């Protein structure tokens, strides 16, 4: 079984049909004024202040001598402070911080040191406050609690899949709180807010339980935050409390923060949050405006692990079927039509496929082409315009004779390059 992706404009004999007109030539770039709007300038400034972040390996042997010294000093302070305490009194995520030789403890201590630029006293104070908070909050056992937020699971905050480097990915979307009834039900008073914060910590703790806490391993998660329809004023108190709580008690636990569907007012939100963030935290930011969600996420996460609402292939029902089937990625250039040819389909076989193009806004069709010259091509899915908001297409077809399936995406009416992905599985007939 073989699949071939063929741009229709390329001179390949495998292309099903030749374009009726030659591909459009690149048009001259329109004149753009060099004067930028205030909002555009702020957005650019936010991006420029966010250089690419490279995660640390946590190998003690690779530390500078001053950093090794700081690590030992922090261990000594911790041991003096908790002299006579049991392991459970000085542990995080089931890892004892006292004693020697446990590289997992070194990973945790280095996170606190890096969060305070290796200032030992500041790191020690942060660590002590975090230990006290975890005990008071009951963080160690929170994953097993039933907090009653079933309606928010898989919608507002949830762990799903991994990025290309193996980091667990946490998705956050607060647009549902534009609904006043929903907002009052979750944030109506202080007790409700406290319960929500507890649930949000629970989601984060689930993600942390997936980490290795090992030098050279996966020691942090990816946060993807969807700002679409987020009620900025109403969630200001909750957002600030979540941000403060996470930054104080989960240092260096996030490898990258990806903001998607960023609206024009994000610059104001950024300005509001910026004083609460360290420069190291800001360096992890990735900012993606509306319309660029799939293109941004594909850089970090494989399409089969990205939820369908963000231009991926992962549906909630897929999570119960084991590891996702890998997808093939391709790009559709502006002014181009691409044919994906899946050959070698036997008579009686059933082929099931998923396909998606980020930000669609193009024409899609599917047809089955029999091998026999005397047979007719079957229009499995007639050509239709796919809207930008449409999710991945999933369909199946059972062939009565041998042939190939051709999936076509026609982007000839657009100049914009788009990322795309597809996957398929063929099941032979049990009657054969």
GUPA-298579 format. One line per 3 residues: number of its first residue (from 1); their letters; for each residue x, y, z of C-alpha. Coordinates in pm, 1 decimal, always signed. Layout:
NUM> A> X Y Z; ...
//
This chain:
1> XXX> +0.0 +0.0 +0.0; +151.3 +329.5 -106.1; +45.3 +690.8 -80.3
4> XXX> +188.6 +958.3 -305.7; +142.3 +1332.2 -255.9; +153.8 +1510.5 -589.3
7> XXX> +122.8 +1887.4 -644.8; -90.7 +1909.8 -955.2; +131.4 +2181.9 -1096.2
10> XXX> +434.8 +1949.0 -1096.8; +515.2 +1764.8 -1424.8; +449.0 +1419.0 -1276.7
13> XXX> +282.8 +1136.9 -1475.0; +112.1 +1026.0 -1152.8; -103.4 +1335.7 -1135.6
16> XXX> -462.7 +1250.9 -1219.6; -533.1 +1552.5 -1430.8; -342.6 +1847.0 -1560.1
19> XXX> -446.0 +2193.9 -1453.8; -664.6 +2368.7 -1705.7; -462.8 +2686.1 -1661.2
22> XXX> -99.7 +2727.9 -1564.7; -27.3 +2804.1 -1199.5; -63.6 +3174.1 -1126.7
25> XXX> +258.8 +3370.5 -1122.0; +364.0 +3529.9 -799.9; +205.6 +3871.1 -781.1
28> XXX> +406.9 +4176.2 -684.8; +398.7 +4240.0 -312.6; +149.2 +4512.0 -229.5
31> XXX> +289.6 +4833.5 -95.1; +276.5 +4839.1 +283.6; +325.2 +5153.7 +483.8
34> XXX> +617.6 +5138.6 +724.7; +411.8 +5318.2 +985.1; +275.4 +5059.0 +1227.7
37> XXX> -32.9 +5078.5 +1441.5; +4.8 +5107.3 +1817.3; -133.4 +4755.5 +1868.4
40> XXX> +95.1 +4606.9 +1601.4; +395.0 +4770.0 +1763.1; +306.8 +4628.8 +2102.3
43> XXX> +250.2 +4282.7 +1956.4; +587.3 +4296.4 +1783.3; +751.5 +4413.9 +2102.3
46> XXX> +598.8 +4121.9 +2292.8; +738.9 +3883.4 +2035.2; +1080.7 +4045.5 +2031.5
49> XXX> +1101.0 +4018.1 +2408.1; +1046.6 +3643.4 +2378.0; +1364.1 +3483.4 +2238.2
52> XXX> +1361.2 +3107.6 +2184.8; +1398.2 +2903.8 +2501.5; +1616.2 +2594.3 +2522.6
55> XXX> +1538.6 +2352.7 +2803.8; +1818.0 +2265.8 +3044.8; +1948.4 +1908.3 +3059.1
58> XXX> +1990.7 +1897.7 +3441.6; +2320.1 +1710.3 +3425.9; +2513.9 +1825.0 +3733.1
61> XXX> +2838.9 +1756.8 +3547.6; +2747.5 +2027.5 +3296.6; +2689.5 +2297.9 +3557.8
64> XXX> +2929.9 +2585.0 +3608.0; +3139.7 +2562.4 +3921.6; +2938.1 +2847.3 +4077.4
67> XXX> +2614.1 +2661.1 +4000.9; +2743.7 +2336.4 +4153.7; +2838.2 +2531.5 +4463.8
70> XXX> +2490.6 +2688.2 +4480.1; +2328.0 +2344.6 +4450.9; +2533.7 +2208.9 +4740.7
73> XXX> +2461.5 +2516.1 +4952.2; +2088.6 +2474.4 +4890.6; +2110.7 +2108.3 +4995.8
76> XXX> +2293.6 +2207.8 +5313.3; +2036.7 +2475.4 +5401.0; +1754.0 +2231.8 +5338.2
79> XXX> +1916.0 +1962.5 +5552.6; +1974.8 +2209.0 +5839.8; +1617.5 +2337.1 +5818.5
82> XXX> +1462.6 +1989.5 +5820.0; +1701.8 +1813.2 +6054.7; +1508.9 +1528.7 +6215.0
85> XXX> +1217.7 +1551.7 +5970.1; +1094.9 +1242.5 +5789.0; +1124.6 +1198.7 +5413.7
88> XXX> +757.2 +1281.3 +5364.1; +806.6 +1617.2 +5535.5; +1061.8 +1721.0 +5274.1
91> XXX> +958.6 +1566.5 +4944.4; +784.2 +1667.4 +4623.0; +599.7 +1442.2 +4379.3
94> XXX> +709.7 +1141.6 +4582.0; +1077.8 +1234.6 +4554.4; +1271.5 +1283.7 +4883.8
97> XXX> +1475.5 +1604.5 +4870.8; +1698.8 +1517.7 +5166.3; +1993.5 +1279.0 +5146.9
100> XXX> +2245.6 +1234.0 +4870.9; +2280.6 +1053.5 +4541.1; +1924.3 +1093.3 +4411.1
103> XXX> +1948.1 +1268.9 +4074.2; +1572.0 +1325.5 +4075.9; +1610.3 +1549.4 +4380.3
106> XXX> +1885.3 +1740.9 +4198.7; +1644.9 +1808.5 +3910.0; +1384.8 +1957.4 +4146.4
109> XXX> +1638.0 +2166.9 +4340.2; +1788.0 +2299.1 +4017.1; +1443.6 +2414.8 +3908.6
112> XXX> +1415.7 +2634.5 +4217.7; +1771.4 +2761.2 +4173.0; +1715.0 +2854.0 +3809.4
115> XXX> +1389.7 +3027.3 +3893.7; +1589.7 +3258.9 +4120.7; +1902.6 +3286.8 +3904.3
118> XXX> +2101.1 +3061.5 +4141.5; +2060.5 +3297.9 +4436.1; +2070.0 +3037.3 +4712.3
121> XXX> +1881.5 +3225.4 +4983.1; +1603.1 +3329.9 +4746.6; +1579.8 +2975.2 +4610.2
124> XXX> +1570.5 +2830.5 +4961.8; +1291.7 +3067.6 +5070.7; +1092.1 +2981.9 +4758.6
127> XXX> +1138.5 +2610.8 +4819.1; +1036.4 +2634.2 +5185.5; +722.2 +2830.2 +5098.7
130> XXX> +637.5 +2575.6 +4829.4; +677.2 +2282.8 +5071.3; +451.0 +2458.0 +5322.2
133> XXX> +194.4 +2538.2 +5052.6; +186.7 +2180.1 +4921.1; +124.6 +2049.1 +5272.7
136> XXX> -149.3 +2301.4 +5348.6; -308.7 +2266.1 +5003.9; -288.9 +1887.2 +5005.1
139> XXX> -125.1 +1889.9 +4663.3; +27.4 +1542.2 +4695.0; -310.8 +1370.9 +4696.9
142> XXX> -509.1 +1607.3 +4477.7; -492.9 +1394.5 +4161.8; -723.1 +1134.7 +4320.1
145> XXX> -987.6 +1386.3 +4431.6; -1326.0 +1415.2 +4260.7; -1379.0 +1790.4 +4239.2
148> XXX> -1693.8 +1771.0 +4028.8; -1585.0 +1967.3 +3722.2; -1682.2 +1708.1 +3460.3
151> XXX> -1821.8 +1979.0 +3230.4; -1482.3 +2150.6 +3218.9; -1269.5 +1842.1 +3152.5
154> XXX> -1149.5 +1826.0 +2793.5; -1277.3 +2180.9 +2738.9; -1118.2 +2436.8 +2973.6
157> XXX> -793.3 +2266.8 +3082.3; -671.4 +1918.4 +2996.5; -360.6 +1714.7 +2924.4
160> XXX> -351.9 +1563.5 +2576.1; -64.6 +1405.8 +2386.7; +299.3 +1506.4 +2366.0
163> XXX> +505.9 +1749.6 +2163.4; +773.4 +1640.5 +1915.2; +1032.2 +1625.2 +2194.9
166> XXX> +817.0 +1418.0 +2429.4; +683.1 +1692.2 +2658.8; +323.8 +1639.0 +2783.1
169> XXX> +94.9 +1908.2 +2642.3; -164.6 +2094.4 +2847.9; -437.7 +2283.4 +2660.2
172> XXX> -621.3 +2578.0 +2817.1; -927.8 +2751.0 +2673.7; -1143.9 +2990.7 +2871.0
175> XXX> -1383.8 +3108.5 +2599.5; -1670.9 +2909.7 +2752.4; -1679.6 +3160.2 +3037.7
178> XXX> -1825.0 +3424.2 +2809.2; -2149.5 +3252.2 +2897.7; -2269.5 +3437.5 +3207.7
181> XXX> -2443.2 +3135.4 +3357.4; -2128.8 +2926.7 +3320.6; -1918.5 +3206.1 +3467.7
184> XXX> -2145.3 +3242.3 +3772.0; -2156.1 +2867.1 +3820.4; -1776.0 +2844.0 +3836.6
187> XXX> -1662.1 +3184.6 +3967.4; -1975.1 +3318.8 +4139.6; -1812.2 +3360.0 +4483.0
190> XXX> -1480.9 +3311.3 +4661.4; -1552.4 +2949.9 +4753.6; -1627.8 +2861.0 +4392.3
193> XXX> -1309.3 +3034.3 +4278.6; -1103.9 +2840.6 +4535.6; -1256.1 +2515.5 +4414.5
196> XXX> -1174.4 +2603.0 +4051.9; -814.5 +2685.6 +4143.1; -792.2 +2350.5 +4317.1
199> XXX> -918.6 +2176.4 +4002.3; -671.6 +2368.2 +3787.6; -387.2 +2254.4 +4013.9
202> XXX> -516.8 +1899.2 +3978.7; -485.0 +1919.6 +3599.4; -128.3 +2047.5 +3628.5
205> XXX> -34.5 +1776.4 +3879.4; -156.7 +1511.9 +3633.3; +81.5 +1650.5 +3375.9
208> XXX> +371.9 +1664.5 +3621.2; +315.7 +1297.9 +3704.9; +414.6 +1223.7 +3343.3
211> XXX> +757.8 +1384.3 +3381.5; +1082.0 +1188.6 +3423.1; +1265.1 +1408.1 +3678.0
214> XXX> +1583.8 +1274.7 +3527.7; +1886.6 +1450.5 +3377.1; +1847.2 +1445.3 +3000.0
217> XXX> +1485.1 +1334.8 +3031.5; +1153.9 +1514.9 +2988.7; +1128.0 +1743.4 +3290.8
220> XXX> +867.6 +1999.5 +3188.6; +538.5 +2034.7 +3003.1; +406.4 +2247.3 +2717.5
223> XXX> +121.8 +2491.8 +2782.9; -107.8 +2586.5 +2494.2; -347.5 +2866.9 +2584.0
226> XXX> -635.8 +2953.7 +2351.2; -731.0 +3319.7 +2390.3; -1029.6 +3306.4 +2156.2
229> XXX> -1339.7 +3461.3 +2315.0; -1165.0 +3477.9 +2651.6; -1350.3 +3729.3 +2874.8
232> XXX> -1050.8 +3936.4 +2977.1; -1212.3 +4152.1 +3246.7; -1414.9 +3881.9 +3416.3
235> XXX> -1122.3 +3639.4 +3440.7; -864.5 +3891.4 +3556.3; -879.7 +3784.3 +3923.3
238> XXX> -876.1 +3411.5 +3845.1; -599.9 +3449.5 +3586.6; -375.6 +3644.1 +3823.2
241> XXX> -426.2 +3391.5 +4101.9; -351.0 +3096.9 +3872.5; -43.0 +3271.5 +3735.3
244> XXX> +89.4 +3361.6 +4079.3; +20.0 +3016.5 +4222.5; +190.8 +2835.3 +3935.0
247> XXX> +493.4 +3061.7 +3924.7; +548.4 +3042.2 +4300.7; +507.2 +2666.2 +4334.0
250> XXX> +591.9 +2510.3 +3996.4; +920.1 +2671.2 +3887.6; +1065.2 +2570.7 +3551.9
253> XXX> +783.1 +2321.4 +3493.3; +683.7 +2471.7 +3158.4; +921.7 +2435.5 +2863.2
256> XXX> +714.2 +2654.1 +2633.8; +397.8 +2865.8 +2657.1; +212.8 +2883.2 +2325.8
259> XXX> -63.4 +3142.1 +2296.1; -301.8 +3080.0 +2005.1; -593.4 +3275.3 +1856.7
262> XXX> -432.8 +3588.8 +1999.2; -675.2 +3882.9 +1959.5; -580.5 +4246.5 +1922.8
265> XXX> -615.0 +4318.4 +2292.5; -352.2 +4058.7 +2386.9; -93.2 +4333.7 +2400.5
268> XXX> -284.9 +4485.8 +2692.0; -311.3 +4146.9 +2864.4; +60.7 +4096.1 +2812.1
271> XXX> +133.6 +4432.1 +2968.4; -83.9 +4340.5 +3265.2; +79.0 +3999.2 +3320.0
274> XXX> +433.7 +4103.6 +3234.1; +524.5 +4243.4 +3579.9; +445.4 +3903.3 +3732.3
277> XXX> +675.9 +3714.1 +3494.2; +1050.0 +3658.3 +3510.4; +1261.2 +3718.6 +3200.3
280> XXX> +1328.2 +3345.3 +3184.2; +953.1 +3279.6 +3175.5; +897.1 +3540.1 +2903.9
283> XXX> +1163.6 +3372.9 +2689.5; +940.5 +3065.9 +2662.3; +652.4 +3251.2 +2494.6
286> XXX> +526.3 +3171.0 +2145.3; +256.7 +3407.6 +2019.3; +25.3 +3306.1 +1735.3
289> XXX> -245.3 +3533.1 +1599.2; -587.5 +3416.1 +1485.3; -572.8 +3212.3 +1166.4
292> XXX> -221.9 +3074.0 +1230.7; -309.6 +2810.7 +1491.1; -230.3 +2494.4 +1292.9
295> XXX> +80.6 +2643.5 +1135.3; +213.7 +2732.3 +1480.5; +121.7 +2408.8 +1658.2
298> XXX> +261.5 +2185.8 +1380.7; +606.1 +2329.0 +1456.8; +594.3 +2178.0 +1804.4
301> XXX> +332.5 +1899.8 +1804.8; +258.7 +1624.8 +1553.5; -85.8 +1660.6 +1388.9
304> XXX> -216.3 +1328.0 +1523.3; -166.0 +1465.5 +1876.1; -331.7 +1804.2 +1811.3
307> XXX> -706.3 +1835.4 +1890.1; -927.8 +1867.6 +1582.4; -1049.5 +2212.4 +1688.0
310> XXX> -691.6 +2338.0 +1644.3; -628.9 +2190.7 +1300.4; -513.2 +1846.6 +1414.0
313> XXX> -645.5 +1492.2 +1381.1; -704.0 +1398.4 +1746.0; -1066.3 +1347.0 +1849.1
316> XXX> -1181.8 +1277.0 +2206.8; -1301.1 +930.5 +2099.0; -948.4 +847.2 +1976.8
319> XXX> -802.7 +870.0 +2327.3; -955.8 +533.8 +2422.5; -798.2 +349.0 +2129.3
322> XXX> -433.8 +347.8 +2235.9; -150.3 +548.8 +2077.4; -262.5 +755.8 +1776.7
325> XXX> -178.4 +635.1 +1427.2; +98.0 +858.6 +1287.6; -3.0 +1106.4 +1018.8
328> XXX> +182.7 +1219.9 +708.3; +240.3 +1594.2 +684.2; +252.3 +1806.2 +371.0
331> XXX> +213.7 +2167.6 +265.9; -16.8 +2326.0 +13.2; +136.7 +2630.6 -149.3
334> XXX> -66.3 +2928.8 -259.2; -210.1 +2874.3 -607.8; -150.1 +2499.0 -590.9
337> XXX> -366.8 +2188.8 -610.8; -235.3 +1874.4 -443.1; -347.4 +1517.9 -513.3
340> XXX> -280.5 +1247.2 -255.7; -289.9 +909.3 -429.6; -334.1 +599.3 -214.3
343> XXX> -260.8 +306.5 -442.4; -282.0 -70.8 -415.9; -635.8 -95.3 -276.4
346> XXX> -772.8 -444.1 -340.3; -1128.4 -535.8 -435.9; -1356.1 -552.3 -132.2
349> XXX> -1115.0 -359.9 +91.5; -1234.1 -72.1 +309.3; -1016.1 +237.9 +337.9
352> XXX> -1069.0 +488.4 +619.1; -890.8 +822.8 +612.7; -851.6 +1149.5 +800.8
355> XXX> -735.5 +1467.2 +633.3; -701.9 +1826.8 +745.8; -557.0 +2151.0 +612.4
358> XXX> -485.2 +2429.4 +859.8; -726.8 +2715.5 +803.4; -888.4 +2519.0 +512.7
361> XXX> -1064.6 +2788.7 +299.6; -1008.0 +2576.8 -9.4; -1178.9 +2307.6 -217.6
364> XXX> -1161.4 +1940.8 -122.2; -1273.5 +1624.7 -300.1; -1214.5 +1247.8 -296.9
367> XXX> -1252.4 +993.7 -577.3; -1180.6 +627.2 -635.6; -1005.4 +537.4 -960.6
370> XXX> -1034.9 +167.3 -1059.1; -736.7 -3.1 -1219.3; -949.3 -144.8 -1501.2
373> XXX> -955.2 +92.0 -1797.8; -1317.3 +9.1 -1872.9; -1435.8 +112.6 -1525.1
376> XXX> -1556.4 +455.9 -1425.7; -1407.0 +687.5 -1164.6; -1629.5 +710.2 -854.8
379> XXX> -1684.5 +1046.2 -685.7; -1656.3 +948.5 -318.4; -1680.2 +1308.1 -200.8
382> XXX> -1781.4 +1571.7 -452.1; -1572.6 +1891.6 -469.1; -1682.0 +2137.0 -202.3
385> XXX> -1544.3 +2448.5 -35.6; -1421.9 +2384.6 +317.4; -1467.1 +2672.9 +560.6
388> XXX> -1176.2 +2794.9 +776.2; -1344.8 +2667.6 +1094.0; -1416.0 +2314.1 +972.3
391> XXX> -1241.7 +2033.4 +1156.6; -1059.6 +1734.4 +1009.3; -1256.7 +1518.7 +767.0
394> XXX> -1292.9 +1149.6 +847.1; -1451.2 +916.2 +591.3; -1436.6 +560.6 +459.5
397> XXX> -1503.8 +379.9 +132.5; -1537.4 +12.5 +39.8; -1415.4 -66.9 -309.0
400> XXX> -1582.1 -325.1 -531.6; -1273.7 -351.2 -749.9; -901.5 -283.4 -724.2
403> XXX> -783.1 +73.7 -766.0; -662.4 +381.6 -586.1; -812.7 +661.1 -378.3
406> XXX> -727.9 +1019.7 -468.9; -773.1 +1298.9 -214.2; -752.3 +1646.6 -366.8
409> XXX> -705.8 +1983.1 -199.1; -728.0 +2283.1 -428.4; -569.9 +2601.5 -294.8
412> XXX> -550.4 +2772.3 -632.5; -770.4 +3063.2 -522.8; -539.0 +3158.2 -235.8
415> XXX> -183.5 +3289.2 -215.8; -135.8 +3157.3 +134.6; +77.4 +2851.4 +213.6
418> XXX> -100.4 +2604.3 +443.4; +11.7 +2310.9 +655.0; -178.4 +1985.3 +619.7
421> XXX> -184.5 +1622.8 +730.7; -354.2 +1295.0 +647.0; -352.6 +930.9 +752.5
424> XXX> -534.4 +620.6 +644.2; -585.9 +253.3 +717.0; -697.1 -19.6 +474.6
427> XXX> -883.8 -327.3 +594.4; -905.2 -618.4 +354.6; -1234.1 -794.8 +300.3
430> XXX> -1290.6 -1091.7 +531.2; -1457.0 -1271.2 +237.4; -1137.6 -1287.1 +37.0
//
